[in-house]
Amino acid sequence: MTKRTFAIGDIHGGLKAVLQVLNKLQVRDEDTLIFMGDYVDGWSESAQVIELLITLSEKINCICIKGNHDVWCQNWLETSVVKPLWYLHGGKETMDSYEGFSIEEKQVHLDFLKKMPVYHIDAKNRLFLHAGFTATQGVANERHTATFYLDRTLWEMALVADKSIGVKHKRYPKRLGAYYEIYIGHTPTTNLEETVPMHAMNVWNIDTGAAFKGRVTGINIETKAFVQSDTLPSLYPNEKGRNR
């Protein structure tokens, strides 16, 4: 059978949603799953999402990119310090999801989070990272690790460039030209009133707003066929997620 690779967008504690996506993808043992970060903070099952990723990683090839919310969760698990900004943006729900977890179980999750890469480049020079980068020559020249999970300028530049110049133009943005394709999450497509993955220049944004009123998305990086979960509010009708 042909080996397939799927990229899966931001989850934000929506275990029910990511399970729907995995079932729709009909994942096989030889497949590769690239998760784009932000597994926690929002809906009520953040710890359970991390547990799922750990279990999946033991069975098939999984690449779990680290997102900014995962960094904040890691810091809390490591230090027990609750930062107000994190608490207000989904941290409370993540903390609640860890009720009943032992110290040893939390340590396993912490170790898993600490080992997550901040980007991945495959054999076809496709880059996968949570947010973006600013170095014109590519990620190896990026000075600040936090850029990989916080930057929004890469996506903003791709959107503007897509409307103003063609891919063959001499002014093709150098950042984008460093890679065949770039896959990101972090900035919900629902911010632009799109409920599906968006494509601008050679950048694919597959964060379809699961933290708020959208869905979790999984996309086949070869065919670009994608599947989506139900909306998160419909799966967690008694919760707000990050909708305030």
C-alpha positions as CSV (number, residue, x, y, z in Angstrom):
1,M,0.0,0.0,0.0
2,T,1.1,3.6,-0.7
3,K,2.4,5.4,2.4
4,R,0.4,8.5,3.1
5,T,1.2,11.6,5.1
6,F,-1.4,13.7,6.8
7,A,-1.0,17.0,8.5
8,I,-3.5,17.7,11.3
9,G,-4.3,21.2,12.5
10,D,-4.7,22.7,15.9
11,I,-6.7,20.7,18.4
12,H,-7.0,22.7,21.6
13,G,-8.2,20.0,23.9
14,G,-10.8,18.7,21.5
15,L,-10.2,15.0,21.9
16,K,-13.6,14.1,20.3
17,A,-12.8,16.2,17.2
18,V,-9.3,14.7,16.6
19,L,-10.7,11.2,17.0
20,Q,-13.3,12.0,14.4
21,V,-10.6,13.2,12.0
22,L,-8.4,10.1,12.6
23,N,-11.4,7.8,11.9
24,K,-12.3,9.7,8.7
25,L,-8.7,9.4,7.5
26,Q,-8.8,5.7,8.1
27,V,-5.2,5.8,9.3
28,R,-3.0,2.8,8.5
29,D,0.1,1.5,10.2
30,E,2.3,2.7,7.4
31,D,1.0,6.3,7.4
32,T,2.7,9.3,8.9
33,L,0.8,11.8,11.0
34,I,2.2,15.3,11.4
35,F,0.4,17.2,14.1
36,M,0.8,21.0,13.8
37,G,0.8,22.0,17.5
38,D,-1.6,23.5,20.0
39,Y,-2.9,20.3,21.4
40,V,-4.0,21.9,24.7
41,D,-5.9,25.0,26.0
42,G,-9.6,25.5,25.1
43,W,-11.9,22.4,25.4
44,S,-11.9,20.1,28.4
45,E,-9.7,17.2,27.2
46,S,-6.2,18.6,26.8
47,A,-4.5,16.0,29.0
48,Q,-6.4,13.3,27.1
49,V,-5.2,14.7,23.8
50,I,-1.6,14.5,24.9
51,E,-2.3,10.9,26.1
52,L,-3.6,10.0,22.7
53,L,-0.6,11.5,21.0
54,I,1.7,9.5,23.2
55,T,-0.2,6.3,22.5
56,L,-0.3,6.9,18.7
57,S,3.4,7.6,18.6
58,E,4.1,4.2,20.0
59,K,2.2,2.6,17.2
60,I,2.8,4.6,14.0
61,N,5.1,7.4,12.8
62,C,3.9,10.6,14.4
63,I,5.6,14.0,14.3
64,C,4.2,16.3,16.9
65,I,5.2,19.9,16.3
66,K,5.2,22.2,19.3
67,G,2.9,25.1,19.4
68,N,2.8,28.1,21.7
69,H,0.0,26.7,23.9
70,D,2.1,23.5,24.3
71,V,5.0,25.6,25.5
72,W,2.8,27.3,28.1
73,C,1.5,23.9,29.3
74,Q,5.0,22.5,29.5
75,N,6.1,25.4,31.6
76,W,3.2,24.9,34.0
77,L,3.9,21.1,34.3
78,E,7.5,21.8,34.9
79,T,7.2,24.7,37.4
80,S,3.6,24.7,38.7
81,V,3.6,28.5,38.0
82,V,0.3,29.7,36.6
83,K,0.7,32.7,34.3
84,P,-2.4,34.9,34.1
85,L,-2.3,35.2,30.3
86,W,-2.1,31.4,29.8
87,Y,-4.9,30.9,32.5
88,L,-7.2,33.2,30.6
89,H,-6.5,31.7,27.2
90,G,-7.4,28.1,27.9
91,G,-4.9,27.3,30.7
92,K,-7.7,26.9,33.3
93,E,-9.3,24.1,31.2
94,T,-6.0,22.4,30.7
95,M,-5.3,22.5,34.4
96,D,-8.7,21.0,35.1
97,S,-8.1,18.2,32.6
98,Y,-5.1,17.0,34.6
99,E,-7.2,16.3,37.7
100,G,-6.7,12.7,38.6
101,F,-3.4,12.4,36.9
102,S,-0.5,11.2,39.1
103,I,2.8,13.0,39.4
104,E,4.3,10.2,37.3
105,E,1.8,10.5,34.6
106,K,2.3,14.3,34.4
107,Q,6.0,13.7,34.2
108,V,5.5,11.4,31.1
109,H,3.5,14.2,29.5
110,L,6.1,16.8,30.4
111,D,8.9,14.6,28.9
112,F,6.8,14.2,25.7
113,L,6.2,17.9,25.4
114,K,9.9,18.7,26.0
115,K,11.0,16.4,23.2
116,M,8.6,17.9,20.6
117,P,10.4,19.6,17.6
118,V,9.5,23.1,16.7
119,Y,9.7,22.3,12.9
120,H,10.0,19.4,10.5
121,I,11.4,19.3,7.0
122,D,10.6,16.2,4.9
123,A,12.5,14.6,2.0
124,K,10.7,16.8,-0.5
125,N,11.7,20.0,1.2
126,R,8.3,20.6,2.7
127,L,8.4,22.5,6.0
128,F,6.0,21.9,8.8
129,L,5.8,24.3,11.8
130,H,3.2,25.8,14.0
131,A,3.4,29.5,13.1
132,G,6.2,30.8,10.9
133,F,9.8,32.1,10.6
134,T,11.4,35.3,9.6
135,A,14.9,34.4,8.3
136,T,15.0,34.9,4.6
137,Q,17.3,31.8,4.1
138,G,15.1,29.5,6.1
139,V,14.5,28.0,9.6
140,A,18.2,27.1,10.2
141,N,19.0,30.8,10.3
142,E,16.2,31.8,12.6
143,R,17.6,33.5,15.7
144,H,14.7,33.1,18.1
145,T,13.0,29.7,18.7
146,A,9.8,31.3,19.8
147,T,9.3,32.7,16.3
148,F,8.5,29.1,15.1
149,Y,5.4,29.0,17.4
150,L,4.4,32.7,17.6
151,D,5.1,34.4,14.2
152,R,2.1,35.4,12.1
153,T,4.0,37.5,9.5
154,L,4.8,34.5,7.3
155,W,1.1,33.8,6.7
156,E,0.2,37.5,6.4
157,M,3.0,37.9,3.8
158,A,1.8,34.9,1.8
159,L,-1.8,36.2,1.7
160,V,-0.6,39.6,0.5
161,A,1.9,38.2,-2.0
162,D,-0.7,35.7,-3.4
163,K,-2.9,38.6,-4.5
164,S,-0.1,40.9,-5.8
165,I,2.5,38.7,-7.7
166,G,2.8,35.3,-9.3
167,V,5.0,32.4,-8.2
168,K,7.3,33.0,-11.2
169,H,7.8,36.6,-10.4
170,K,11.3,37.9,-9.5
171,R,9.9,39.4,-6.3
172,Y,8.7,36.1,-5.0
173,P,9.3,36.4,-1.3
174,K,12.6,34.8,-0.3
175,R,11.3,33.3,2.9
176,L,8.7,31.3,1.0
177,G,11.1,30.3,-1.8
178,A,13.3,28.4,0.7
179,Y,10.8,25.5,0.7
180,Y,8.7,23.6,-1.8
181,E,5.6,23.9,0.5
182,I,5.0,25.2,4.0
183,Y,2.4,23.9,6.4
184,I,1.3,25.9,9.4
185,G,-1.4,26.3,12.0
186,H,-1.6,29.0,14.7
187,T,-3.8,31.6,12.9
188,P,-7.3,30.3,12.4
189,T,-8.7,30.5,8.8
190,T,-12.0,31.3,10.5
191,N,-10.5,34.8,11.2
192,L,-10.9,35.3,7.4
193,E,-14.4,33.7,7.5
194,E,-13.0,30.5,5.9
195,T,-14.0,27.2,7.5
196,V,-11.6,25.0,5.4
197,P,-7.8,25.0,4.9
198,M,-6.4,28.0,3.0
199,H,-3.7,28.1,0.4
200,A,-1.7,31.2,-0.3
201,M,1.5,31.1,-2.5
202,N,3.1,27.8,-1.3
203,V,1.8,28.0,2.3
204,W,-1.1,25.8,3.5
205,N,-2.8,27.0,6.7
206,I,-4.7,24.1,8.3
207,D,-5.8,25.7,11.6
208,T,-9.6,25.9,11.0
209,G,-10.6,27.4,14.3
210,A,-11.0,24.4,16.6
211,A,-10.1,26.6,19.6
212,F,-13.2,28.6,18.9
213,K,-16.3,27.7,16.8
214,G,-14.5,25.8,14.0
215,R,-13.2,22.3,13.4
216,V,-10.1,20.1,13.5
217,T,-8.8,19.4,10.0
218,G,-6.6,16.6,8.6
219,I,-5.1,17.0,5.1
220,N,-3.3,14.6,2.8
221,I,-0.2,16.6,1.8
222,E,0.1,14.9,-1.6
223,T,-3.5,15.0,-2.8
224,K,-4.7,18.0,-0.7
225,A,-7.9,16.1,0.1
226,F,-9.0,16.9,3.6
227,V,-11.4,15.8,6.2
228,Q,-12.9,17.7,9.2
229,S,-14.5,17.1,12.5
230,D,-17.8,18.5,13.6
231,T,-17.7,21.9,15.0
232,L,-16.2,21.9,18.5
233,P,-19.1,23.7,20.2
234,S,-21.4,20.9,18.9
235,L,-19.1,18.3,20.3
236,Y,-18.7,20.1,23.7
237,P,-22.1,21.8,24.0
238,N,-21.8,22.7,27.7
239,E,-18.4,24.4,27.2
240,K,-17.1,27.7,25.8
241,G,-13.7,26.6,24.6
242,R,-11.8,29.8,24.0
243,N,-14.9,31.7,23.1
244,R,-15.4,34.5,25.6
